[in-house]
Amino acid sequence: MPESVFGWHQIKYDWGQGNRTVNRNDFEQGILKAVADEGMNLFLLDGTKWNIRPEDISTALTWVPGARLTIAIVIDESFYPFMLYHTGTGSSVRARKDQ
């Protein structure tokens, strides 16, 4: 888990295999278009579809269209390697990009 959370200047992760530093340039921004399939999927205005980790569906269901999101890769080897962070509420969900 992050040592410093969402200052968006720099976040350090320690996964037991060494540290990884994530900088501001590693993040993407998005705007939520819709929450679909009972919270299992999110659609952004850029046309991307995100599959939400089952444990995070209840959080995704609280998000409304128009919300600004910050997207980051947090664990490359994970089934849900991305974190979508709601910049208005501070809540976040783990997700994977749908092909």
C-alpha positions in Angstrom: 0.0 0.0 0.0 1.1 3.6 -0.5 3.3 5.2 2.1 2.0 8.6 1.1 -1.5 8.7 -0.3 -2.5 10.8 -3.2 -0.5 13.9 -3.0 -0.1 13.2 -6.7 3.5 14.3 -6.6 5.0 11.0 -5.8 3.7 7.7 -4.3 6.0 4.9 -3.2 4.9 1.2 -3.2 6.6 -1.7 -1.6 5.5 -5.0 -2.8 8.1 -7.2 -1.2 10.1 -7.3 -4.4 11.5 -3.9 -4.1 10.1 -0.4 -4.2 8.5 1.3 -7.1 8.1 5.1 -7.3 5.1 6.4 -9.2 5.3 10.0 -10.4 2.6 12.5 -11.5 3.3 11.6 -15.2 2.3 8.0 -14.6 -1.3 9.0 -14.0 -4.2 9.6 -16.5 -7.3 11.7 -16.0 -10.8 10.7 -16.9 -14.4 11.7 -16.5 -17.0 9.1 -15.6 -19.8 8.7 -18.2 -21.7 5.8 -16.6 -21.8 3.1 -13.9 -23.2 0.0 -15.5 -24.1 -3.6 -14.8 -24.9 -3.0 -11.1 -21.5 -1.4 -10.5 -19.4 -4.1 -12.3 -18.3 -1.8 -15.1 -17.5 1.9 -15.5 -17.5 3.8 -18.7 -15.5 7.0 -19.2 -16.1 9.8 -21.7 -13.0 8.8 -23.6 -14.8 5.5 -24.5 -12.9 3.2 -22.2 -14.7 0.5 -20.2 -13.3 -0.6 -16.9 -14.2 -3.9 -15.1 -14.3 -3.3 -11.3 -12.9 -5.7 -8.7 -15.9 -7.4 -7.0 -14.8 -6.1 -3.6 -15.0 -2.5 -4.8 -18.4 -2.6 -6.5 -20.2 -1.0 -3.6 -17.9 2.0 -3.9 -18.3 2.3 -7.6 -22.1 2.3 -7.1 -21.8 5.6 -5.2 -20.1 7.4 -8.1 -22.1 9.6 -10.4 -21.6 10.6 -14.0 -19.3 13.7 -14.4 -17.0 12.6 -11.6 -13.3 13.3 -12.3 -11.1 10.3 -11.9 -7.4 9.8 -11.7 -6.1 6.4 -13.1 -2.9 4.7 -12.2 -1.3 1.4 -12.7 -0.6 0.0 -9.2 0.4 -3.6 -9.7 1.3 -4.7 -13.2 0.9 -8.5 -12.4 -2.5 -8.1 -10.7 -5.8 -9.2 -12.3 -7.0 -5.7 -11.5 -3.8 -3.7 -12.1 -5.3 -0.2 -12.1 -6.6 2.1 -9.4 -9.4 4.6 -10.3 -9.4 7.4 -7.8 -12.4 9.7 -7.4 -10.8 13.1 -7.0 -14.0 14.6 -5.4 -14.6 12.0 -2.7 -11.2 10.5 -2.2 -12.6 7.0 -2.7 -11.0 4.5 -5.1 -11.6 1.2 -6.8 -9.3 -1.4 -8.3 -10.1 -2.2 -12.0 -8.9 -3.6 -15.3 -9.4 -2.1 -18.7 -11.8 -4.0 -20.8 -10.6 -4.9 -24.3 
